């Protein structure tokens, strides 16, 4: 197998023992498994039955306004089975399919196409309207400004909060990656506490304002 780090370092080896090596990068970007490199290198033999599996652990940028948020998260993970023996090919393909299905993360939906559009409709727009009201009041309340200025401030505040929602969505994809290495050194794990504080703080404040409005 070949283990590539985010710094470009590549470590190769055999078996699970390689993960205990001090040479393994702290931040892994991909792992490639194959069944033909060793026979080629050691025996000059090219097996007729071959398989390779690529696990892509790369993540999108932390905050990315360049990419279309409605597009799925790009990921190059894949597996290929090339065999002359039908039973070997069928058996291995089934096992690989089951392997990926059983280990699918619970946040895979976050990386699917159109997820942003649905969240924007259900949460983003209501929160942007609420954020526009709260942010706009900071500049408008207590000031005798012309109506056109007041309107412009609230409209600008809406676009600001809508882009904050977009940035939070991008941040969510970064800290909840499509494919993840389970490691205490994983940077994304530490960011989840920050994400939780931001989301709970915003939602809590919005719900509290709603309760006060209904009570009055």
C-alpha positions as CSV (number, residue, x, y, z in Angstrom):
1,X,0.0,0.0,0.0
2,X,1.0,3.6,-0.5
3,X,0.1,6.3,2.1
4,X,0.3,9.9,0.9
5,X,0.4,12.9,3.3
6,X,-0.9,16.4,2.8
7,X,2.8,17.6,2.7
8,X,3.5,15.4,-0.4
9,X,5.3,12.6,1.6
10,X,4.6,9.1,0.4
11,X,5.2,6.0,2.5
12,X,4.9,2.4,1.1
13,X,4.7,-0.9,2.9
14,X,2.9,-4.2,3.4
15,X,0.2,-5.1,5.9
16,X,-1.4,-3.2,8.7
17,X,1.9,-2.9,10.6
18,X,2.8,0.0,8.4
19,X,0.3,2.2,10.3
20,X,2.4,1.8,13.4
21,X,5.4,3.3,11.7
22,X,6.7,6.7,12.7
23,X,7.1,7.5,9.0
24,X,3.3,7.6,8.4
25,X,2.3,11.3,7.9
26,X,0.2,12.9,10.7
27,X,-2.2,14.2,8.0
28,X,-3.1,11.6,5.4
29,X,-4.5,12.7,2.1
30,X,-4.9,9.3,0.4
31,X,-4.2,5.6,0.7
32,X,-3.8,3.3,-2.2
33,X,-4.0,-0.5,-1.9
34,X,-3.2,-2.8,-4.8
35,X,-2.5,-6.5,-5.3
36,X,0.0,-6.3,-8.2
37,X,2.8,-3.9,-7.1
38,X,4.6,-6.4,-4.9
39,X,4.5,-9.4,-7.4
40,X,5.8,-7.0,-10.0
41,X,8.6,-5.7,-7.9
42,X,9.7,-8.9,-6.1
43,X,8.8,-11.6,-8.6
44,X,8.6,-9.7,-11.9
45,X,5.2,-11.3,-12.2
46,X,2.0,-9.6,-13.4
47,X,-1.0,-11.3,-11.8
48,X,-4.0,-11.9,-14.1
49,X,-6.4,-11.1,-11.2
50,X,-5.8,-7.6,-9.9
51,X,-7.5,-5.1,-7.7
52,X,-6.8,-1.6,-6.4
53,X,-8.6,0.6,-3.9
54,X,-8.0,4.3,-3.6
55,X,-9.2,6.1,-0.4
56,X,-9.2,9.9,-0.9
57,X,-9.1,11.7,2.5
58,X,-8.7,15.2,1.0
59,X,-11.1,17.9,2.1
60,X,-12.4,21.0,0.4
61,X,-11.0,24.3,1.5
62,X,-12.1,25.5,4.9
63,X,-14.0,28.4,3.5
64,X,-14.6,28.3,-0.2
65,X,-16.6,31.0,-2.0
66,X,-15.2,30.0,-5.4
67,X,-16.9,26.6,-5.7
68,X,-20.6,26.2,-6.3
69,X,-22.1,25.1,-3.0
70,X,-24.8,23.1,-4.8
71,X,-22.2,20.8,-6.4
72,X,-21.2,17.6,-4.6
73,X,-17.9,17.5,-2.7
74,X,-15.2,16.2,-5.1
75,X,-13.6,13.0,-4.0
76,X,-11.5,10.5,-6.0
77,X,-12.1,7.4,-3.9
78,X,-12.7,4.4,-6.0
79,X,-11.9,0.7,-6.5
80,X,-11.1,-1.3,-9.6
81,X,-11.2,-5.1,-10.0
82,X,-9.7,-6.6,-13.2
83,X,-9.7,-10.4,-13.3
84,X,-9.8,-13.4,-15.6
85,X,-11.4,-15.5,-12.8
86,X,-15.1,-14.7,-12.6
87,X,-15.6,-16.1,-9.1
88,X,-12.6,-14.1,-7.8
89,X,-13.9,-10.9,-9.4
90,X,-17.5,-11.3,-8.2
91,X,-16.5,-12.2,-4.6
92,X,-14.0,-9.3,-4.2
93,X,-16.4,-6.8,-5.8
94,X,-19.2,-7.9,-3.4
95,X,-16.9,-7.6,-0.4
96,X,-15.7,-4.1,-1.5
97,X,-19.2,-2.9,-2.1
98,X,-20.2,-4.2,1.4
99,X,-17.1,-2.7,3.0
100,X,-17.9,0.8,1.7
101,X,-21.6,0.5,2.4
102,X,-21.1,-0.6,6.0
103,X,-18.6,2.2,6.7
104,X,-20.5,5.0,5.1
105,X,-20.5,8.1,7.3
106,X,-23.7,9.5,8.7
107,X,-23.0,12.9,7.1
108,X,-22.7,11.6,3.5
109,X,-25.8,13.5,2.7
110,X,-24.0,16.8,3.4
111,X,-21.7,16.2,0.4
112,X,-24.5,15.3,-2.1
113,X,-25.6,17.6,-4.9
114,X,-28.4,20.1,-4.1
115,X,-27.9,19.7,-0.4
116,X,-27.1,23.4,-0.1
117,X,-30.2,24.4,-2.0
118,X,-32.5,22.4,0.4
119,X,-30.8,23.8,3.5
120,X,-30.9,27.3,2.1
121,X,-34.6,27.0,1.6
122,X,-35.4,25.4,5.0
123,X,-32.9,27.2,7.2
124,X,-30.7,29.7,5.3
125,X,-33.3,32.1,4.2
126,X,-35.2,32.2,7.5
127,X,-32.0,32.7,9.4
128,X,-30.8,35.3,6.9
129,X,-34.1,37.3,7.5
130,X,-33.6,37.0,11.2
131,X,-30.0,38.0,10.9
132,X,-30.9,40.9,8.8
133,X,-33.3,42.1,11.4
134,X,-30.7,41.7,14.3
135,X,-27.7,43.1,12.3
136,X,-29.7,46.0,10.8
137,X,-31.0,47.1,14.2
138,X,-27.5,47.6,15.4
139,X,-27.2,50.5,12.8
140,X,-30.7,51.7,12.6
141,X,-32.1,51.6,16.2
142,X,-32.0,55.0,17.9
143,X,-30.9,56.8,14.7
144,X,-33.2,59.1,12.7
145,X,-32.0,57.9,9.2
146,X,-33.8,58.4,5.9
147,X,-36.1,55.5,4.9
148,X,-33.9,54.7,1.9
149,X,-30.8,54.3,4.1
150,X,-32.7,52.1,6.6
151,X,-33.9,49.9,3.7
152,X,-30.4,49.7,2.2
153,X,-29.0,48.7,5.6
154,X,-31.4,45.8,6.1
155,X,-30.9,44.6,2.5
156,X,-27.2,44.7,2.9
157,X,-27.5,42.9,6.3
158,X,-29.5,40.2,4.6
159,X,-26.8,39.5,2.0
160,X,-24.1,39.5,4.7
161,X,-26.0,36.9,6.8
162,X,-26.8,34.8,3.7
163,X,-23.1,34.7,2.9
164,X,-22.3,33.8,6.5
165,X,-24.7,30.8,6.1
166,X,-22.8,29.8,2.9
167,X,-19.5,30.0,4.7
168,X,-20.9,27.9,7.6
169,X,-22.0,25.3,5.0
170,X,-18.5,25.2,3.5
171,X,-17.1,24.9,7.1
172,X,-19.4,22.1,7.8
173,X,-18.2,20.1,4.8
174,X,-14.6,20.6,5.9
175,X,-15.1,19.4,9.5
176,X,-17.4,16.5,8.5
177,X,-15.5,15.1,5.5
178,X,-16.9,12.6,3.1
179,X,-14.2,10.0,4.0
180,X,-12.4,10.3,7.3
181,X,-9.4,8.8,9.0
182,X,-10.2,7.9,12.6
183,X,-7.4,9.4,14.5
184,X,-7.0,11.5,17.7
185,X,-4.7,13.8,15.7
186,X,-7.5,14.6,13.1
187,X,-7.7,18.4,12.9
188,X,-11.4,18.3,12.0
189,X,-12.3,16.8,15.4
190,X,-11.1,19.9,17.3
191,X,-13.1,22.2,15.0
192,X,-16.3,20.4,15.7
193,X,-16.5,22.0,19.1
194,X,-16.2,25.4,17.5
195,X,-18.9,24.5,14.9
196,X,-21.2,23.2,17.6
197,X,-20.8,26.4,19.6
198,X,-21.6,28.6,16.5
199,X,-24.6,26.6,15.4
200,X,-26.1,26.2,18.9
201,X,-25.5,29.9,19.6
202,X,-27.2,31.1,16.4
203,X,-30.1,28.7,16.6
204,X,-30.6,29.3,20.3
205,X,-30.7,33.1,19.8
206,X,-33.1,32.8,16.9
207,X,-35.5,30.5,18.8
208,X,-35.4,32.8,21.8
209,X,-36.3,35.8,19.7
210,X,-39.1,33.8,18.2
211,X,-40.4,32.8,21.6
212,X,-40.3,36.5,22.8
213,X,-42.1,37.6,19.7
214,X,-44.9,35.1,20.1
215,X,-45.2,35.8,23.8
216,X,-45.8,39.5,23.1
